[in-house]
Amino acid sequence: MTSPKCSLTAPAAQSAQSGAAHWTLECICRRLRGHQFRGVTDSASLPRAAVALVLREGPRGSEFLAIHRAHRSGDPWSGHMALPGGRQQPDDPDLITTAVRETREEVGVDLRRAANVIGELDEIRAVAHGRLLDLVIRPIVFVLHQPVEIIPNPHEVQRALWIPLAALRHNSKLYHHPHSPEIGPLPAFEFQGYTIWGLTHRILSSFVELLASDGSTPT
């Protein structure tokens, strides 16, 4: 994995073909380069986890990799739309290693070979079913520098898909929890029949707000 490269832009023909407003990878790199993530207050003793926000330049502009988690007993985010990731293991020297390992396990992509780390987003305290969990999550942002083949692990992932960042703009919906009606309505994004809410919505909303904070909104 090499150091961040911020000269990544969409080819002109590809951008015109997409016809969609989007943040270029160049502006995303530039914005994250000056961002210092904020930790969760009084959380030093809590376990850590990492998720990988993997970006690429696709036919619809800048896109991120999302997964539809498999239904598994004991998983607080079973069946949710999510980002690849999981808990830090004792032999993980840092959270970047955690994000790389989990992405390889879940979707078969080796980010150390195929991507650059361009930044880390603010940590968040995990919540499930309206309850704070003893877990702090740090999102790590990667940009692919070569094509990859996505091979979902069927034990953990039902489907993986690329979603254009432009789909997150002006896409605020309200989501009612199907099993806990007392929770909600909650803000959500929708894309091609998939609903992104809860933890992943918080991460993506924070990312969009960060990009927009210096005027880098899609036009």
Protein Blocks (a to p, Z undefined) as FASTA:
>chain_A
ZZddfkbccdfklmmmnopacddfklmmmmmmmpccdddehilmpccddddddddddfko
padddddddddehiakgoiacdedddddfklmbfklmmmmmmmmmnopafklmpccfbdc
ddddddeehiacdddddddddddfbdcdddddfklombdcdddfklmgopaccdddfklm
mgccdddddeehiacehjllmmmmmmmmmmmmnopacZZ
